[in-house]
Amino acid sequence: MTSTASTTDARAHARSQAAAAAVANPVLPDGVATTKITWAQRIPAGGYANVVLGRGTRIRLGDPAGAACGHLLLVRADAPWERLNVADTVKVPWQAYLADGHPLLSDQGRVLATVLADTSGRHDTLCGPTSEARGLLRLAGTKQGLEPRDIAPTVSFFRGVRVESDGTLIATGSAGAGASVDLLVHLPVVALIANATHPLDDRPATDLDVIAWSAPEELTATHNSDPEYQRAVQNTEQAWAAALTLEVSA
């Protein structure tokens, strides 16, 4: 056994462990220049991540092995009292099932992110995180100055749930290996992500890939023509313009 009796020995031991550690990285998306990648991480089962993402960031969550479960909470980075409101995310668009063009709304009626592409179709806005996932999100939030009370309900990606005609919630499983979902960030956010089992699907989770890159040009495109979405975008752009005016006058 390596001696750690002195600081020199302890340092050598720590460095040898770091050198031997295997770090798995996500596969970067085709067609995106590496210079545009701002963050990339593979989150193992029982792991979590926290990252600040700027406006105009495109973030891809991937399910490489087919059993990831990404519990996502978005908190506005420049106004942390504003965060993802799952109830409004379901209610305002008149749709409980996430798909292309679906907004992730804050409690102020602003778009924190929009679903741009989805090859999974197996997501959940109804059940919230498990106790395991909530614990991981609390750890992630602590590293961003958030408290346990700040951890609100989340959306879950890659584990589907459907509502039967009698109101029963039914787990629909995963879409299989290689599925992904892309989100466009409309306001600077802190993204808290936990990879853990789902309340209705206790299969062990597998790796979750998260990759972010700069895509401000996406903000000028129309991703959803519904009037509810357009009003939320208008609210978002007004808030962003006001914040920029404040910065200029400061």
C-alpha positions in Angstrom: 0.0 0.0 0.0 1.3 3.5 -0.9 2.4 5.4 2.2 0.6 8.7 2.9 2.5 9.5 6.1 4.0 12.7 4.7 2.5 15.4 2.5 5.0 14.4 -0.2 3.8 10.7 -0.1 0.1 11.8 0.0 0.6 14.1 -3.0 2.2 11.3 -5.0 -0.6 8.9 -4.0 -3.3 11.4 -5.0 -1.6 12.0 -8.3 -1.2 8.4 -9.1 -4.9 7.8 -8.5 -5.8 10.8 -10.8 -3.6 9.4 -13.5 -5.3 6.0 -13.3 -8.8 7.3 -13.3 -10.8 6.7 -16.4 -12.9 9.7 -17.4 -15.7 9.0 -20.0 -16.6 11.8 -22.3 -19.7 12.2 -24.4 -19.5 12.0 -28.2 -19.7 15.5 -29.6 -22.5 16.3 -32.1 -21.8 16.1 -35.8 -21.6 19.4 -37.7 -20.8 21.5 -34.6 -17.3 23.0 -34.6 -15.3 22.1 -31.5 -14.6 25.8 -31.0 -18.3 26.3 -30.3 -18.6 23.7 -27.6 -18.9 25.4 -24.3 -19.4 22.5 -21.9 -19.6 18.7 -22.2 -19.9 16.0 -19.5 -21.0 12.4 -19.2 -23.0 12.0 -16.0 -22.9 8.5 -14.5 -25.9 6.8 -12.8 -26.3 8.5 -9.4 -24.4 11.5 -10.6 -25.3 15.2 -11.0 -24.1 18.3 -12.7 -24.5 22.1 -12.4 -23.5 24.6 -15.0 -24.3 28.2 -15.9 -25.5 28.5 -19.5 -25.7 31.7 -21.5 -28.5 33.0 -23.6 -28.3 31.4 -27.0 -26.8 28.2 -25.8 -28.0 24.9 -27.4 -27.8 22.0 -25.0 -28.1 18.4 -26.0 -29.0 15.6 -23.5 -28.2 12.2 -24.8 -29.0 8.6 -23.7 -26.1 6.6 -25.1 -27.0 3.3 -23.4 -30.8 3.6 -23.4 -31.7 3.9 -19.7 -30.6 7.4 -18.6 -33.1 9.5 -16.7 -32.2 13.2 -16.6 -34.0 15.3 -14.0 -33.6 18.9 -15.1 -34.2 22.1 -13.1 -33.5 25.5 -14.7 -32.9 28.6 -12.5 -32.4 32.0 -14.0 -28.8 32.9 -13.4 -29.2 36.7 -13.2 -32.4 36.4 -11.1 -32.4 33.1 -9.1 -35.8 33.7 -7.6 -37.2 32.9 -11.1 -37.1 29.3 -12.1 -38.7 26.5 -14.1 -42.4 26.2 -13.3 -43.5 22.7 -14.5 -47.2 23.5 -13.9 -47.1 26.4 -16.3 -44.8 24.5 -18.7 -47.7 22.0 -19.0 -50.7 24.4 -18.7 -49.8 27.4 -20.9 -49.0 25.3 -24.1 -52.1 23.1 -23.4 -49.8 20.0 -23.6 -48.3 17.7 -20.9 -46.1 15.8 -23.3 -42.8 17.5 -24.3 -42.0 17.6 -28.0 -40.4 19.9 -30.6 -41.3 23.5 -30.0 -42.4 23.0 -26.3 -41.3 25.8 -24.0 -39.9 25.3 -20.5 -41.5 28.3 -18.8 -40.6 30.2 -15.7 -43.0 31.3 -13.0 -43.0 34.7 -14.6 -44.3 33.5 -18.0 -40.9 33.7 -19.7 -39.2 31.0 -21.8 -36.2 29.7 -20.1 -35.6 27.1 -22.9 -37.4 25.6 -25.9 -37.3 22.0 -27.1 -35.7 22.1 -30.5 -35.3 18.5 -31.5 -36.3 15.2 -29.9 -35.5 11.6 -31.0 -36.8 10.1 -27.8 -40.4 11.1 -27.1 -40.1 9.5 -23.7 -40.2 12.3 -21.1 -42.2 13.3 -18.0 -43.6 16.5 -16.7 -46.0 15.0 -14.1 -44.1 12.9 -11.5 -41.2 15.1 -10.4 -37.9 13.7 -9.1 -37.4 10.7 -6.8 -35.9 11.3 -3.4 -32.6 10.2 -4.7 -32.8 12.7 -7.6 -33.9 15.5 -5.3 -30.9 14.8 -3.0 -28.6 15.0 -6.0 -30.2 18.3 -7.2 -29.8 19.8 -3.7 -26.1 19.0 -3.9 -25.9 20.5 -7.4 -27.8 23.6 -6.2 -25.5 24.1 -3.2 -22.6 24.6 -5.5 -24.5 27.5 -7.1 -25.5 29.1 -3.8 -29.0 27.6 -3.8 -30.8 26.2 -0.7 -32.8 23.0 -0.5 -36.0 25.1 -0.6 -34.9 26.3 -4.0 -35.2 22.9 -5.6 -38.5 23.0 -7.3 -40.3 20.2 -9.4 -38.3 19.1 -12.4 -38.9 17.7 -15.9 -37.5 14.2 -16.5 -36.0 13.2 -19.9 -35.7 9.7 -21.4 -38.3 8.0 -19.1 -41.8 8.3 -20.5 -45.1 8.7 -18.7 -48.6 8.7 -20.1 -52.0 9.5 -18.6 -54.7 6.8 -19.0 -58.4 7.8 -19.5 -59.0 7.2 -15.8 -56.1 9.4 -14.7 -53.7 6.6 -14.0 -50.1 7.4 -14.7 -48.3 4.7 -16.8 -44.6 4.5 -17.3 -43.7 3.9 -21.0 -40.0 3.2 -20.6 -37.2 4.5 -22.8 -36.8 4.9 -26.5 -33.5 3.0 -26.6 -29.8 3.7 -27.0 -28.8 6.8 -28.8 -31.8 9.0 -28.2 -31.3 12.7 -27.6 -33.2 15.9 -26.9 -32.0 19.5 -27.7 -32.9 22.6 -25.8 -32.3 26.3 -26.7 -31.6 28.6 -23.8 -33.4 31.9 -24.0 -32.2 33.5 -20.8 -29.0 32.9 -18.8 -29.7 29.9 -16.6 -28.2 27.6 -14.0 -28.9 24.1 -15.1 -29.1 21.5 -12.4 -29.2 17.9 -13.7 -29.5 14.6 -11.8 -29.2 11.2 -13.4 -31.3 8.8 -11.2 -34.3 6.5 -11.4 -37.8 7.7 -12.1 -40.7 7.4 -9.6 -42.6 5.0 -11.9 -39.6 3.3 -13.4 -37.0 2.0 -11.0 -34.7 0.5 -13.6 -31.1 1.4 -12.8 -30.0 4.5 -14.7 -27.2 4.5 -17.3 -24.9 7.3 -18.4 -26.4 10.6 -19.4 -24.5 12.8 -21.9 -24.8 16.6 -21.7 -23.2 18.9 -24.4 -23.7 22.6 -24.8 -22.6 24.9 -27.6 -23.1 28.5 -28.7 -26.0 28.9 -31.1 -27.3 32.5 -30.7 -28.6 32.5 -34.3 -31.3 30.0 -33.2 -32.9 32.8 -31.1 -34.2 34.5 -34.3 -35.9 31.5 -35.7 -39.6 30.7 -35.1 -39.8 27.4 -33.2 -43.5 27.4 -32.4 -46.2 29.5 -34.0 -48.8 29.0 -31.2 -50.0 32.3 -29.7 -49.2 31.2 -26.2 -45.6 30.5 -27.1 -45.3 33.7 -29.0 -46.6 35.7 -26.0 -44.1 34.0 -23.7 -41.2 34.8 -26.1 -42.3 38.4 -26.2 -42.3 38.5 -22.4 -38.8 37.0 -22.5 -37.4 39.4 -25.0 -38.8 42.4 -23.2 -37.2 41.3 -19.9 -33.8 40.7 -21.7 -33.9 44.1 -23.4 -34.7 45.8 -20.1 -31.8 44.0 -18.4 -29.4 45.1 -21.1 -30.6 48.7 -20.8 -29.8 48.5 -17.1 -26.3 47.3 -17.8 -25.7 50.1 -20.2 -26.9 52.8 -17.8 -25.0 51.4 -14.8 
